[in-house]
Structure formats: structure tokens, C-alpha cells
Amino acid sequence: MHSSFISPRQVKIGDAAAFTGTTPRAIRHYHEIGLLPEPERGGDNRRRYGYEDMIRLLWIRKMADAGIALDDMRAAFTTGPASASTASAAADTGDGGEGIAGILERLEETLAEQEAELRRQRTAVQRMRTEGSRMGLLSDFVTERLKNLPEGSLRQADLDTLLVTERIFGPLGAAFQATRFIVLATHPALREESDRIDAAEEALDDSVAVDDPRVEHIAAERHAFENTLNAVAEESGLDKDEDDLFAVWETLHPAPAEDGEDAAGLGPGRREPGSMSAYEAIGKMPYDLSPARLRCMERAVELSAQGTLATEDTPATEDTPAT
């Protein structure tokens, strides 16, 4: 055989990295964490890699391609000289710790979780392409209620509000709130009135005192507007749609009987997995509202509560016998 085709007995780190499909930096890291034993050094004080080192590097590369973490690789290899036999024995029997069987079991579970997450992401992207806007990134439980609205009738601010509501109260809460935007999107006069009141509320900045007469006036306007909006929702049959939401949600997300409710009174599963409670979330979402505007909002709620109590206290209209 020609001398130029005779394999070297040892190679430098650059050649080792090139052959095994990794980088010199990665190989040095393997040395640092004890995954690859330090090889001999030549007269120039540079590392020299032999056959057994290359075998270990090739197995490391294969295991990395399979998604096995470096710490798990180290556990799968036996301690001592890196040889083909010890690497194989470690992989098969797990002499160095948990063993490759246990590692692969955990890896498979992780990959299954990642696969489910990829499917969720793909579904979100497909919804976004179908809807042609960021609405597709909201839960499908929410977008299902909005998909038949006229094109362009929803504003970005509407979607922003639904996004925050979904984060705090979950898809079910956002699906209920969607009723409001359905009404506004299909009733231009109501949308115009909503814009007017929104602008009046925004004008209640820090220069306005909480006892300014405008606060009470705008709160009364907000209260009247909300009553009108709710009446239109009922006339449109949207209140019946809301009643159906509970049944559909419970069918799609049955809650275990032993699970209780969270601090906001919402059953588990009605918020995003891993999300905080509604109470915690509201305290962490910043809103730049002046004291006057906060008082206006509080007053509108008070007026609504008073109206509810007055309705409940109204006697029946039946004729009362004279005494």
C-alpha cells in the first residue's frame, strides 16, 4: 500500500473533530466534564487521539443525535479507559449508573412531550394562516366564536384584550368575553358609542380629581352603555351561546372530581397549564390608570350592582287584592 494511504496511529484534535462530525471546542468540553478521558499528548504538548478515543467520540455523536444529554451519556459509559467494549457494555447493561435503558425511557417520554408541543404549535400556525391575523394564536375555543365575523370588524385592541383575558381566566373566560366583541363588531353604532366612552375615560388622567363631576357622569354613561350592550347580546341569542360554552368546555376538559377550585373560583383546567391563579395574574398585569379613572370604573360597577339589586327587589306585577 502506498505510504500516503497508511492511517496514522494517532491524530490531532482537529482531525478527530472532522472525522467524528463535531468540533474541537466540543471535544474539549467532553474532557472537562469527564465524558471523554484525556488522551496522550505529543512532544508539542497537544492532544493525540487514538482508535479507542475515536470510537468513544463516535458513540457520543450518535447519542447526541438521539437527543441524549451529556450527563446521561457520562452515566451510560463505564469509568476507566474508553474502549469499544466498555462503551458497548455500558450502553447495554448500564454498569455506570442508570444505564442506557432507563435513559432512553426518559428520553422517549421527553420526545413525546416535545412531539405534542410541536403539534400544538403547528395547529396554532395553521389557525393563524387560516384566520389571516394574530387571532389564530388565541385558543381555538375562542377563535371558534369569532371566525364568522365580517373581515376587518375586529380590532387589534380587541384581540389584545382577549389575549390578556385568556392568560388570566383561561380560554373559557376569553370565550365569554368574546361576546362583547361580537356585538361591537356587528353593531357599528354601538362600536361608535364605545369609542366615545373609551375616549372620555382615557381623558380622566392624573390631572383630574377623583371627586370631579366628570367621574360620576362618565361612570353613568358606562353603566348605561353596558346595559345596552348586554341587551343587544341577549336579543342576538348570544346569551344562549354562552350557556352552551360551559357544556362544551366540560365535555372537552372534564375536571377530576377531587380537584377543587382556585382562588378565582375557576375550576382547574380553565386556565393555561402552569399559569398562575387569576388573583396572582391580575396583581402582575400593569395598567396605567389614574385614580380618577379607577374611581370611574369602581362607580360603574357600583351602579351595575345597584341596578341588579333594584331588579331583584321589584315586586311581581300581579294585581294585589284590596284589603
DRENDO-1510 file (C-alpha; in Angstrom, 1 decimal, always signed):
<recs>
REC; n; res; u; v; w
REC; 1; MET; +0.0; +0.0; +0.0 .
REC; 2; HIS; +1.3; +3.5; -0.8 .
REC; 3; SER; +2.6; +5.3; +2.3 .
REC; 4; SER; +0.1; +8.1; +1.8 .
REC; 5; PHE; -2.8; +5.7; +2.4 .
REC; 6; ILE; -1.5; +4.3; +5.6 .
REC; 7; SER; -3.7; +5.5; +8.6 .
REC; 8; PRO; -1.9; +7.4; +11.3 .
REC; 9; ARG; -1.6; +5.8; +14.7 .
REC; 10; GLN; -2.9; +9.0; +16.3 .
REC; 11; VAL; -4.5; +12.2; +15.1 .
REC; 12; LYS; -4.7; +15.8; +16.4 .
REC; 13; ILE; -7.9; +17.3; +17.8 .
REC; 14; GLY; -8.8; +19.0; +14.5 .
REC; 15; ASP; -8.7; +15.7; +12.6 .
REC; 16; ALA; -10.6; +13.9; +15.3 .
REC; 17; ALA; -13.3; +16.5; +15.2 .
REC; 18; ALA; -13.5; +16.5; +11.4 .
REC; 19; PHE; -13.8; +12.7; +11.3 .
REC; 20; THR; -16.5; +12.4; +14.0 .
REC; 21; GLY; -18.5; +15.3; +12.9 .
REC; 22; THR; -18.1; +17.5; +15.9 .
REC; 23; THR; -15.8; +20.5; +16.8 .
REC; 24; PRO; -12.6; +20.8; +18.8 .
REC; 25; ARG; -14.4; +23.0; +21.2 .
REC; 26; ALA; -17.0; +20.3; +21.9 .
REC; 27; ILE; -14.2; +17.7; +22.4 .
REC; 28; ARG; -12.5; +19.9; +24.9 .
REC; 29; HIS; -15.8; +20.3; +26.7 .
REC; 30; TYR; -16.2; +16.5; +26.8 .
REC; 31; HIS; -12.8; +16.3; +28.5 .
REC; 32; GLU; -13.8; +19.0; +31.0 .
REC; 33; ILE; -17.0; +17.2; +32.1 .
REC; 34; GLY; -15.3; +13.7; +32.2 .
REC; 35; LEU; -17.2; +12.3; +29.3 .
REC; 36; LEU; -14.1; +11.7; +27.3 .
REC; 37; PRO; -10.8; +10.8; +29.1 .
REC; 38; GLU; -7.8; +13.0; +28.4 .
REC; 39; PRO; -5.6; +11.4; +25.7 .
REC; 40; GLU; -1.9; +11.3; +25.5 .
REC; 41; ARG; -0.1; +14.5; +24.4 .
REC; 42; GLY; +2.7; +14.6; +21.9 .
REC; 43; GLY; +6.0; +16.4; +22.0 .
REC; 44; ASP; +4.3; +19.6; +21.2 .
REC; 45; ASN; +2.0; +19.2; +24.2 .
REC; 46; ARG; -1.0; +18.8; +22.0 .
REC; 47; ARG; -3.6; +16.1; +22.5 .
REC; 48; ARG; -3.3; +13.0; +20.3 .
REC; 49; TYR; -6.3; +10.7; +19.7 .
REC; 50; GLY; -6.2; +7.0; +19.0 .
REC; 51; TYR; -8.6; +4.4; +17.8 .
REC; 52; GLU; -10.4; +4.0; +21.1 .
REC; 53; ASP; -10.8; +7.7; +21.6 .
REC; 54; MET; -12.4; +7.9; +18.2 .
REC; 55; ILE; -14.8; +5.1; +19.0 .
REC; 56; ARG; -15.9; +6.9; +22.1 .
REC; 57; LEU; -16.4; +10.2; +20.1 .
REC; 58; LEU; -18.4; +8.4; +17.5 .
REC; 59; TRP; -20.7; +6.9; +20.2 .
REC; 60; ILE; -21.0; +10.3; +21.8 .
REC; 61; ARG; -22.1; +11.8; +18.5 .
REC; 62; LYS; -24.7; +9.1; +17.9 .
REC; 63; MET; -26.1; +9.5; +21.4 .
REC; 64; ALA; -26.2; +13.3; +21.0 .
REC; 65; ASP; -28.1; +12.9; +17.7 .
REC; 66; ALA; -30.6; +10.8; +19.5 .
REC; 67; GLY; -31.1; +13.6; +22.0 .
REC; 68; ILE; -29.4; +12.0; +25.0 .
REC; 69; ALA; -28.0; +14.7; +27.4 .
REC; 70; LEU; -24.3; +14.8; +28.1 .
REC; 71; ASP; -24.8; +13.9; +31.8 .
REC; 72; ASP; -26.8; +10.9; +30.8 .
REC; 73; MET; -24.1; +9.8; +28.3 .
REC; 74; ARG; -21.5; +10.0; +31.1 .
REC; 75; ALA; -23.7; +7.8; +33.3 .
REC; 76; ALA; -24.1; +5.3; +30.4 .
REC; 77; PHE; -20.3; +4.9; +30.0 .
REC; 78; THR; -18.3; +2.9; +32.5 .
REC; 79; THR; -15.4; +4.6; +34.2 .
REC; 80; GLY; -11.9; +3.8; +33.1 .
REC; 81; PRO; -10.3; +3.5; +29.7 .
REC; 82; ALA; -12.6; +4.4; +26.8 .
REC; 83; SER; -12.8; +1.3; +24.6 .
REC; 84; ALA; -15.2; -0.1; +22.2 .
REC; 85; SER; -16.0; -3.0; +24.6 .
REC; 86; THR; -16.6; -0.8; +27.7 .
REC; 87; ALA; -18.7; +1.7; +25.7 .
REC; 88; SER; -20.8; -1.1; +24.4 .
REC; 89; ALA; -21.1; -2.8; +27.8 .
REC; 90; ALA; -22.2; +0.5; +29.4 .
REC; 91; ALA; -24.7; +1.1; +26.7 .
REC; 92; ASP; -26.2; -2.4; +27.1 .
REC; 93; THR; -26.0; -3.1; +30.8 .
REC; 94; GLY; -25.8; +0.3; +32.4 .
REC; 95; ASP; -22.8; -0.5; +34.6 .
REC; 96; GLY; -22.0; +3.1; +35.1 .
REC; 97; GLY; -25.3; +4.1; +36.7 .
REC; 98; GLU; -28.9; +4.3; +35.5 .
REC; 99; GLY; -28.0; +2.6; +32.2 .
REC; 100; ILE; -29.0; +3.4; +28.7 .
REC; 101; ALA; -32.3; +1.6; +29.0 .
REC; 102; GLY; -33.5; +3.9; +31.7 .
REC; 103; ILE; -32.0; +6.9; +29.9 .
REC; 104; LEU; -33.8; +6.0; +26.7 .
REC; 105; GLU; -37.1; +5.6; +28.6 .
REC; 106; ARG; -36.8; +9.1; +30.0 .
REC; 107; LEU; -35.8; +10.4; +26.6 .
REC; 108; GLU; -38.8; +8.8; +24.9 .
REC; 109; GLU; -41.1; +10.5; +27.4 .
REC; 110; THR; -39.4; +13.8; +26.7 .
REC; 111; LEU; -39.7; +13.4; +23.0 .
REC; 112; ALA; -43.4; +12.5; +23.3 .
REC; 113; GLU; -43.9; +15.8; +25.2 .
REC; 114; GLN; -42.0; +17.7; +22.6 .
REC; 115; GLU; -44.0; +16.0; +19.8 .
REC; 116; ALA; -47.2; +17.1; +21.5 .
REC; 117; GLU; -45.9; +20.6; +21.8 .
REC; 118; LEU; -44.9; +20.7; +18.1 .
REC; 119; ARG; -48.4; +19.5; +17.1 .
REC; 120; ARG; -49.9; +22.3; +19.2 .
REC; 121; GLN; -47.5; +24.9; +17.6 .
REC; 122; ARG; -48.4; +23.6; +14.1 .
REC; 123; THR; -52.1; +23.9; +14.9 .
REC; 124; ALA; -51.6; +27.5; +16.1 .
REC; 125; VAL; -49.7; +28.4; +12.9 .
REC; 126; GLN; -52.3; +26.7; +10.7 .
REC; 127; ARG; -55.1; +28.7; +12.6 .
REC; 128; MET; -53.1; +31.9; +12.1 .
REC; 129; ARG; -52.8; +31.2; +8.4 .
REC; 130; THR; -56.5; +30.4; +8.1 .
REC; 131; GLU; -57.6; +33.5; +10.1 .
REC; 132; GLY; -55.0; +35.7; +8.5 .
REC; 133; SER; -54.3; +37.5; +11.7 .
REC; 134; ARG; -53.0; +37.1; +15.2 .
REC; 135; MET; -56.5; +35.9; +16.2 .
REC; 136; GLY; -55.3; +32.4; +15.1 .
REC; 137; LEU; -52.8; +32.4; +18.0 .
REC; 138; LEU; -55.6; +32.6; +20.6 .
REC; 139; SER; -57.2; +29.3; +21.8 .
REC; 140; ASP; -59.3; +27.6; +19.2 .
REC; 141; PHE; -62.1; +27.7; +21.9 .
REC; 142; VAL; -62.0; +31.5; +21.5 .
REC; 143; THR; -61.4; +31.8; +17.7 .
REC; 144; GLU; -64.3; +29.4; +17.1 .
REC; 145; ARG; -66.7; +32.1; +18.3 .
REC; 146; LEU; -65.1; +34.8; +16.3 .
REC; 147; LYS; -64.4; +33.1; +12.9 .
REC; 148; ASN; -67.7; +34.2; +11.3 .
REC; 149; LEU; -67.4; +37.9; +11.9 .
REC; 150; PRO; -67.0; +40.2; +8.9 .
REC; 151; GLU; -63.5; +40.7; +7.8 .
REC; 152; GLY; -61.8; +43.6; +9.5 .
REC; 153; SER; -64.5; +44.1; +12.1 .
REC; 154; LEU; -62.3; +43.0; +14.9 .
REC; 155; ARG; -59.6; +45.5; +16.0 .
REC; 156; GLN; -56.2; +44.7; +17.3 .
REC; 157; ALA; -57.2; +46.2; +20.6 .
REC; 158; ASP; -60.0; +43.6; +20.8 .
REC; 159; LEU; -57.5; +40.8; +20.3 .
REC; 160; ASP; -55.1; +42.3; +22.8 .
REC; 161; THR; -57.9; +42.3; +25.4 .
REC; 162; LEU; -58.8; +38.7; +24.7 .
REC; 163; LEU; -55.2; +37.7; +24.9 .
REC; 164; VAL; -54.9; +39.2; +28.4 .
REC; 165; THR; -58.2; +37.6; +29.5 .
REC; 166; GLU; -57.1; +34.2; +28.2 .
REC; 167; ARG; -53.9; +34.5; +30.2 .
REC; 168; ILE; -55.7; +35.4; +33.4 .
REC; 169; PHE; -59.0; +33.5; +33.2 .
REC; 170; GLY; -58.2; +30.9; +30.5 .
REC; 171; PRO; -59.9; +30.1; +27.2 .
REC; 172; LEU; -63.3; +29.8; +28.8 .
REC; 173; GLY; -63.1; +33.2; +30.3 .
REC; 174; ALA; -61.9; +34.7; +27.0 .
REC; 175; ALA; -64.7; +32.9; +25.1 .
REC; 176; PHE; -67.2; +34.6; +27.3 .
REC; 177; GLN; -65.6; +37.9; +26.8 .
REC; 178; ALA; -65.7; +37.3; +23.0 .
REC; 179; THR; -69.5; +38.0; +23.2 .
REC; 180; ARG; -68.7; +41.7; +23.8 .
REC; 181; PHE; -66.6; +42.0; +20.7 .
REC; 182; ILE; -69.0; +40.1; +18.6 .
REC; 183; VAL; -71.7; +42.7; +19.4 .
REC; 184; LEU; -69.3; +45.6; +18.8 .
REC; 185; ALA; -68.1; +44.1; +15.5 .
REC; 186; THR; -71.7; +43.6; +14.2 .
REC; 187; HIS; -73.3; +46.9; +15.5 .
REC; 188; PRO; -71.4; +49.9; +14.2 .
REC; 189; ALA; -73.5; +52.4; +16.3 .
REC; 190; LEU; -72.5; +50.6; +19.5 .
REC; 191; ARG; -68.9; +50.5; +18.4 .
REC; 192; GLU; -69.0; +54.3; +17.9 .
REC; 193; GLU; -70.6; +54.8; +21.3 .
REC; 194; SER; -68.0; +52.5; +22.9 .
REC; 195; ASP; -65.2; +54.5; +21.3 .
REC; 196; ARG; -66.7; +57.8; +22.6 .
REC; 197; ILE; -66.9; +56.5; +26.2 .
REC; 198; ASP; -63.4; +54.9; +26.0 .
REC; 199; ALA; -62.0; +58.3; +25.0 .
REC; 200; ALA; -63.9; +60.0; +27.8 .
REC; 201; GLU; -62.4; +57.5; +30.3 .
REC; 202; GLU; -58.9; +58.0; +28.9 .
REC; 203; ALA; -59.3; +61.7; +29.4 .
REC; 204; LEU; -59.6; +61.1; +33.2 .
REC; 205; ASP; -55.9; +61.4; +33.6 .
REC; 206; ASP; -53.8; +62.3; +36.7 .
REC; 207; SER; -54.9; +66.0; +36.4 .
REC; 208; VAL; -58.5; +65.0; +37.2 .
REC; 209; ALA; -59.5; +64.7; +40.8 .
REC; 210; VAL; -61.4; +61.7; +42.0 .
REC; 211; ASP; -64.4; +63.8; +43.1 .
REC; 212; ASP; -64.6; +65.7; +39.7 .
REC; 213; PRO; -68.2; +65.6; +38.5 .
REC; 214; ARG; -67.0; +64.1; +35.2 .
REC; 215; VAL; -66.1; +60.9; +37.0 .
REC; 216; GLU; -69.7; +60.3; +38.1 .
REC; 217; HIS; -71.0; +61.4; +34.7 .
REC; 218; ILE; -68.8; +59.1; +32.7 .
REC; 219; ALA; -69.4; +56.2; +35.1 .
REC; 220; ALA; -73.2; +56.6; +34.5 .
REC; 221; GLU; -72.6; +56.6; +30.8 .
REC; 222; ARG; -70.5; +53.5; +31.0 .
REC; 223; HIS; -73.2; +51.8; +33.1 .
REC; 224; ALA; -75.9; +52.7; +30.6 .
REC; 225; PHE; -73.8; +51.5; +27.7 .
REC; 226; GLU; -73.0; +48.2; +29.3 .
REC; 227; ASN; -76.8; +47.6; +29.9 .
REC; 228; THR; -77.5; +48.4; +26.2 .
REC; 229; LEU; -74.7; +46.1; +25.0 .
REC; 230; ASN; -75.9; +43.2; +27.2 .
REC; 231; ALA; -79.5; +43.7; +25.9 .
REC; 232; VAL; -78.3; +43.5; +22.3 .
REC; 233; ALA; -76.3; +40.4; +23.2 .
REC; 234; GLU; -79.5; +38.8; +24.6 .
REC; 235; GLU; -81.6; +39.9; +21.6 .
REC; 236; SER; -79.0; +38.3; +19.3 .
REC; 237; GLY; -79.1; +35.0; +21.1 .
REC; 238; LEU; -75.5; +35.3; +22.2 .
REC; 239; ASP; -76.5; +34.6; +25.8 .
REC; 240; LYS; -77.7; +31.2; +24.7 .
REC; 241; ASP; -74.3; +30.6; +23.1 .
REC; 242; GLU; -72.7; +31.5; +26.4 .
REC; 243; ASP; -74.8; +28.9; +28.2 .
REC; 244; ASP; -73.6; +26.3; +25.7 .
REC; 245; LEU; -70.0; +27.2; +26.3 .
REC; 246; PHE; -70.0; +25.6; +29.8 .
REC; 247; ALA; -71.3; +22.3; +28.5 .
REC; 248; VAL; -68.9; +22.2; +25.6 .
REC; 249; TRP; -65.9; +23.1; +27.8 .
REC; 250; GLU; -66.7; +20.5; +30.4 .
REC; 251; THR; -67.0; +17.9; +27.6 .
REC; 252; LEU; -63.6; +18.8; +26.2 .
REC; 253; HIS; -61.9; +19.3; +29.6 .
REC; 254; PRO; -63.5; +17.1; +32.2 .
REC; 255; ALA; -62.1; +18.0; +35.6 .
REC; 256; PRO; -61.3; +15.3; +38.2 .
REC; 257; ALA; -63.8; +15.1; +40.9 .
REC; 258; GLU; -61.2; +15.6; +43.6 .
REC; 259; ASP; -59.9; +18.8; +42.2 .
REC; 260; GLY; -61.0; +21.9; +43.9 .
REC; 261; GLU; -61.4; +25.4; +42.6 .
REC; 262; ASP; -58.7; +28.1; +42.6 .
REC; 263; ALA; -58.7; +31.4; +44.3 .
REC; 264; ALA; -60.7; +33.0; +41.5 .
REC; 265; GLY; -63.4; +30.3; +41.7 .
REC; 266; LEU; -62.4; +28.8; +38.4 .
REC; 267; GLY; -62.0; +25.1; +38.2 .
REC; 268; PRO; -58.6; +23.7; +37.2 .
REC; 269; GLY; -58.0; +23.4; +33.5 .
REC; 270; ARG; -59.9; +26.6; +32.7 .
REC; 271; ARG; -56.6; +28.4; +32.7 .
REC; 272; GLU; -53.5; +27.6; +30.7 .
REC; 273; PRO; -51.5; +24.7; +32.2 .
REC; 274; GLY; -48.8; +26.1; +34.5 .
REC; 275; SER; -50.4; +29.5; +34.7 .
REC; 276; MET; -50.9; +31.4; +37.9 .
REC; 277; SER; -54.2; +32.0; +39.6 .
REC; 278; ALA; -56.4; +34.8; +38.4 .
REC; 279; TYR; -55.7; +36.7; +41.7 .
REC; 280; GLU; -52.0; +36.4; +41.2 .
REC; 281; ALA; -52.2; +37.3; +37.5 .
REC; 282; ILE; -54.3; +40.4; +38.0 .
REC; 283; GLY; -51.7; +41.7; +40.5 .
REC; 284; LYS; -48.9; +41.3; +38.0 .
REC; 285; MET; -50.5; +42.9; +34.9 .
REC; 286; PRO; -49.7; +46.6; +34.8 .
REC; 287; TYR; -52.4; +49.1; +33.9 .
REC; 288; ASP; -51.5; +52.8; +33.8 .
REC; 289; LEU; -54.8; +54.1; +35.3 .
REC; 290; SER; -55.2; +57.3; +37.1 .
REC; 291; PRO; -57.0; +57.5; +40.5 .
REC; 292; ALA; -59.9; +59.3; +38.8 .
REC; 293; ARG; -60.2; +56.6; +36.1 .
REC; 294; LEU; -60.1; +53.8; +38.7 .
REC; 295; ARG; -62.8; +55.6; +40.7 .
REC; 296; CYS; -64.9; +55.8; +37.5 .
REC; 297; MET; -64.6; +52.1; +36.9 .
REC; 298; GLU; -65.5; +51.4; +40.6 .
REC; 299; ARG; -68.5; +53.7; +40.3 .
REC; 300; ALA; -69.7; +52.0; +37.2 .
REC; 301; VAL; -69.6; +48.6; +39.0 .
REC; 302; GLU; -71.5; +50.1; +41.9 .
REC; 303; LEU; -74.2; +51.4; +39.6 .
REC; 304; SER; -74.5; +48.0; +38.0 .
REC; 305; ALA; -74.8; +46.3; +41.4 .
REC; 306; GLN; -77.4; +48.8; +42.5 .
REC; 307; GLY; -79.4; +48.1; +39.3 .
REC; 308; THR; -79.2; +44.3; +39.9 .
REC; 309; LEU; -80.5; +44.7; +43.5 .
REC; 310; ALA; -83.3; +47.0; +42.3 .
REC; 311; THR; -84.4; +44.4; +39.8 .
REC; 312; GLU; -84.3; +41.7; +42.3 .
REC; 313; ASP; -86.3; +43.8; +44.8 .
REC; 314; THR; -89.0; +44.7; +42.3 .
REC; 315; PRO; -92.3; +43.0; +43.3 .
REC; 316; ALA; -94.3; +40.9; +40.9 .
REC; 317; THR; -96.8; +42.8; +38.7 .
REC; 318; GLU; -99.8; +40.7; +39.7 .
REC; 319; ASP; -102.8; +42.5; +41.0 .
REC; 320; THR; -102.9; +42.6; +44.8 .
REC; 321; PRO; -106.3; +42.0; +46.3 .
REC; 322; ALA; -107.7; +45.0; +48.2 .
REC; 323; THR; -107.9; +44.7; +51.9 .
</recs>
